[in-house]
């Protein structure tokens, strides 16, 4: 995860606190708003990690061709990641 899990938990708590403090939402007593926000924020925080893993998997498939062509793994990684980010309209 790009962001530490504890930090994401703190952010979720702060978001929940601000939503209630600014009277943007009303929640019933005992409702776990942080528990509802946290999974969404964790999912978003993991987008880049999943993308990096996908790029690694793709590069593993073409490792021999890259070696034969003298292509840098790091450069290919950056190019493929950039292309996937653009195609999927992701914000990292």
DOGU-388990 format. One record per atom (N, C-alpha, C, O): x, y, z; residue in one letter. Coordinates in steps of 0.05 Angstrom, whole numbers, plus 5000, padded with zeros to 4 digits. Layout:
REM DOGU-388990
XYZa ...
***
This chain:
REM DOGU-388990
501749775000x 500050005000x 501850255000x 503750265015x 501250444983x 502750684981x 502550845007x 504550965016x 500250865018x 499850995044x 499650785065x 498450575062x 500850845088x 500650655110x 497850625119x 496250815119x 497150385127x 494450315135x 493450495158x 491150585158x 495250555177x 494450725199x 493751005190x 491951125201x 495251105170x 494751365160x 492051385146x 490551575149x 491351175131x 488751165117x 486551155138x 484451285135x 486951005159x 484950995181x 484551275194x 482251355199x 486751415198x 486551685210x 485051875191x 483452035199x 485651855165x 484252015145x 481351955145x 479652145143x 480551705146x 477751635146x 476351745170x 474151845168x 477651735193x 476551845218x 476152145215x 474152255224x 478152275204x 478052565201x 475752645181x 474352835186x 475452495159x 473352555140x 470652525154x 468952695151x 470252305168x 467752255182x 467252485202x 464952585204x 469252555217x 468952765237x 468153035224x 466353165234x 469353095202x 468753345188x 465953345176x 464553545176x 465153115164x 462453095153x 460353155174x 458353285168x 460753045197x 458853085219x 459053365230x 457053495234x 461453465234x 461853725246x 460853945228x 459754145237x 461053915202x 460154115183x 457154075176x 456054215159x 455953885190x 453153825186x 452453765157x 450353825147x 454353625144x 453853545116x 452153285116x 450753235096x 452353135137x 450652895139x 449752865168x 451052965187x 447652715171x 446752645198x 446852345200x 446152195182x 447952245222x 448151955226x 446751875252x 446752025272x 445551645252x 444251555277x 446351495298x 448651425292x 445551525323x 447351465345x 448351175343x 446850985339x 450951145346x 452150875345x 452850775317x 454050565314x 452250935297x 452850855269x 455850885265x 457051085272x 457150685253x 460050685249x 460650805222x 461050665202x 460751065221x 461351205195x 464151155186x 464651115162x 466051145204x 468851085197x 469050815184x 470450765165x 467550625195x 467550355185x 466450335156x 467150155141x 464750525149x 463650535122x 465550675103x 465650615079x 466950875113x 468751035096x 471450895092x 472550905070x 472450765112x 475050635111x 475450445088x 477550465074x 473650255083x 474150065060x 474450215033x 475950125016x 472850415030x 472950575005x 475650705002x 476850704980x 476550825023x 479150965023x 481450765019x 483450825005x 481250535032x 483350335029x 483450235000x 485650184989x 481150194989x 480950104961x 482350304942x 483950234925x 481750554947x 482950764931x 486050784935x 487550824916x 486850744959x 489750754966x 491250524953x 493650544948x 489850304947x 491150064936x 491150064905x 492249874894x 489950254893x 489750264863x 492550254851x 493050094833x 494350414861x 497050424849x 498550164854x 500050074837x 498250044877x 499549794883x 498649574864x 500249414854x 495949564859x 494949364841x 495849414812x 496449224798x 496049664805x 496949734778x 499949654775x 500649534754x 501549704795x 504349634794x 504649334791x 506349234776x 503049174805x 503148884803x 502348794775x 503548604765x 500348924764x 499548844737x 501748904717x 502248744699x 503049134720x 505249194702x 507548994705x 508648904685x 508148914729x 510248714734x 509548454720x 511348324709x 507048374722x 506148124710x 506448144679x 507447954667x 505748364668x 506048404639x 508948394631x 509648264611x 510648524646x 513448534639x 514748254642x 516648194627x 513848104661x 514847824664x 514347664639x 516047504631x 512047704627x 511347554602x 513147624579x 513647454561x 514247864579x 515947954556x 518847994564x 520348134550x 519647864585x 522347894596x 524447824575x 526447964571x 524147594561x 526047504542x 526347704518x 528547764510x 524047794508x 524147984485x 525448244493x 526948364477x 525048324518x 526248574527x 529248534530x 530848714523x 530048304539x 532948244542x 534248244515x 536448354511x 533048104496x 534148094469x 534248364455x 536148424440x 532248534461x 532248804449x 533749004464x 533949234455x 534848934487x 536349124503x 534649344515x 535649564519x 532149274521x 530249474532x 530549474563x 530649264575x 530649704574x 530849734603x 528249664617x 526049764609x 528349494637x 525949424652x 524649664665x 522249694663x 526249844676x 525250074690x 523750264670x 521650364676x 524950304646x 523750474626x 521150354616x 519150494613x 521150094611x 518649964602x 516549974624x 514150014618x 517349934649x 515449954671x 514050224671x 511650244673x 515650434669x 514550704669x 512650754646x 510550864649x 513550664622x 511850704598x 509250554600x 507150664594x 509350304608x 506850144610x 505050254631x 502550274627x 506150324654x 504550444676x 503250704667x 500850744672x 504750864654x 503651124644x 501351074624x 499351214625x 501750874607x 499650814587x 497150714600x 494950794593x 497450534619x 495050424633x 493650644650x 491150644651x 495150814662x 493951034677x 492251214659x 490051294666x 493351274636x 491951444616x 489451304605x 487351424604x 489751044598x 487550894587x 485250864607x 482850884600x 485950824632x 483950774653x 483051034667x 481351024685x 484251254659x 483651514671x 483851504701x 482051584716x 486151404711x 486651374740x 488051624750x 489451764736x 487551684775x 489051894790x 490651754811x 489651624829x 493351774809x 495051654829x 496051854849x 497551774867x 
***
